[in-house]
């Protein structure tokens, strides 16, 4: 997300608070307090989705702050609302800006990661399929072939399971736009897939290797 968009959103939240103050300057205390709480809730709704992904702890604090304003309003503590509102609105503005910046950074990381991800996508599934086909062939046999003992077979199975698990997690991370985590998991899946194929003696077609 461009920095201009990030800053404009942050300015929107701050401006909303300032505008509300001007519009309600001559209103009754209870009306001013109600408008303040309404603006705080609107600002919270603006940041909630992105903040939940990137800054959940700070979001929880912001939610508590808005809830505190609402409770003061219910208790008719209008001066308390006025006193607490600036800090709440400032925290919401900061949360929105930081969440938007984090989202922009993740989007850039995904762009940077795409070439590497495409390379992993071309290799890992083939290794997993080859290992899985080899396992199916071996499990149909009454005995293991020469050069493949029980320990090696067990280690190959463990590597195969690790490759599947890591690749599933990598795919989930990529789908969630977490490029760094996706590449790390994909690299682990590739290493485990190669180990599985080597230990099990699987060729690219799932049969016995040379």
N, C-alpha and C positions, 0 to 999 in steps of 0.2 A: 504494500500500500504506500503511495507517495507521501512524503513528509508533509506536503501541503494539505492533504486530506486529514492526516493525523492531527495537525495543529488546528485545522478548521473545526474538527469535532471537539477538541478540547476548548476552543474559544466559544463554541456553541453552548457548552455546559455552563461556562463562566458567565456568558452573556445572558443565559436564561435566568440565572440567579439574580444578576444585576437588574435585568428588566423587570423581574417580578417585584424587586424591592421598590423600584420607581413607581410601578403601577399601583402598589398597595400602600404607598407611604401615607396616604390620607385615610386609609380604611380603618375599621375597628381592629383592635388587637387580635380578636379571634379570627377575623377574616385574613389578616396578614399572616397569622400562624398557619391557617389552613392552606393558604396559597403557597407558603414556604414548604410545607410538607408535601404538597402536590408536586412542586417543582423537583424536590429531592427524589421523590419516587420516580418521576419521569426520567431524571438523570440516571438513576439506578437501572431502570429498564433499558436505557440506551447502552450501558456498558456490560450488562449482565452476561450476554452470550459469549463475547470474546474473553471477558475476565474469568469466566468459569473454566475456560480451557487453559489460560495462561497464568492466572494469578488467583487461584481459588481461595487461598487464605486471606488475601487482601479483600476479595469479594465478600467473604464472610464478615469481615470487620465492617465493610461498607453497609452491608445489609443490616447489621446490628445498629449501626449509626442511624440509618433511616428509621428503623423500628423504634429507636429511642426517641426520635423526633415525634413519631406518630403517638407514642405513649404519652409524651408531654402534652400533645394536643388533646388527647382524650382526658387527661387530668386537668385541662384548662390552664396549664402552665405556659402561657403564651410568651412570657419573658424568657423562660427556659428554652423554648423553641428558637427564639430570636438569637439567644446567646450561643446555642449549639450549632445552628445551621451553617454558619460560614465554614467551620472546620469540616463538617460533613460534605459540603459541596466541593470544598478544595480537595478532599480525599477522593471524591468521585471523579473529579477532573483529572487528577493525577493517575488514577487507576485506568481511566479510559485511554489516556495518552500512552501509558506503558503497555497496555494490552494491544493497542493498535500497532505500536512499534514492534512488539514481539511477533505479531501476526505477519507484519511486513518482512521481518527477518526470516521467519520460517518459509515464507513464500519464495524469497530469494534463495534460501538453502535448497528448496525443492528444485528450483531451476538449475542450480549448480550441480545437483545430485543426479539429474535425469540421465546423463550419458552413462555414468557408472551403473545406475539402476538397470538400464536397458541391457548392459553387458551381463550383469548378474542374472537377469530374467532369461537371457538366451542360454545360460549354462546350467543354473541350479535345477530347474525342473527336469531337464534331460538326465542329469545325474541321479536324481531321485527316482525317476521312472526306470532307469537302467538297473539301479540297485533293487528296486521293488520287483522287477521282472526276474532278476537273478535269484532273489529270495524265494519267489514262488516256484521257480524251477528246482531249486535245492530242496525245498520242503516236500516236493513230490518224490524225491529219491529216498531210498531206504538208507543209503550211506552217503557220506560226503565224498566228493571227488578227491583224487590224489592232490596233495599240496594245500588242502584246506582242512585244518583240524577244527575241533569243536571250539577251542578258545578263539581262534581267528574268526570263525563264523559268528560267535557271540559278540566279539568286538565290532565286527562289520554291522551286525544288527543294531548295536548301540549307536554307531556312527550314523546309520540310516535314520534311526529315530530322532537323533539330534538334528540332522539335516532337515527333516520334515518339520520339527518343532520350530527351529530357527527361521525357516523360510515362511512358515505361517505367520510368525510374529513379525518378520520383516515386511511381509505384504500388508499386514494390519497397520504397521507404523507408517508405511508409505501412503496408505489410504488416508491416514490421519494427518498427512502432510508433515511428518516428522522425518525429514530426510536423513539427518545424522544418525538417528537410531536405526532407520531402515537399512542404511548402508553397512552399519556395524553388524547387524544381525544377518544380513545377506552374505557378508564376507565369512561369517562363522558357518552359515549354511553351506557355502561353497566348499570350505575346507572339510567339513564333515561329509559332504556328498562325495568328494574325491576320495576320502579315506574309506567310505563304505564301498565304493566301486572297486578300489584297489584291494581291500581285504577280502571281498566276496568274489573277486575275479570276474566282475561283470564287464562285458563289452558295451559299446554304445547302444546296442540293440537289446541289452538285457541278458544276452547269452553269456557263455563262458569267455573270458578274455584270453588273449594269446598266452 
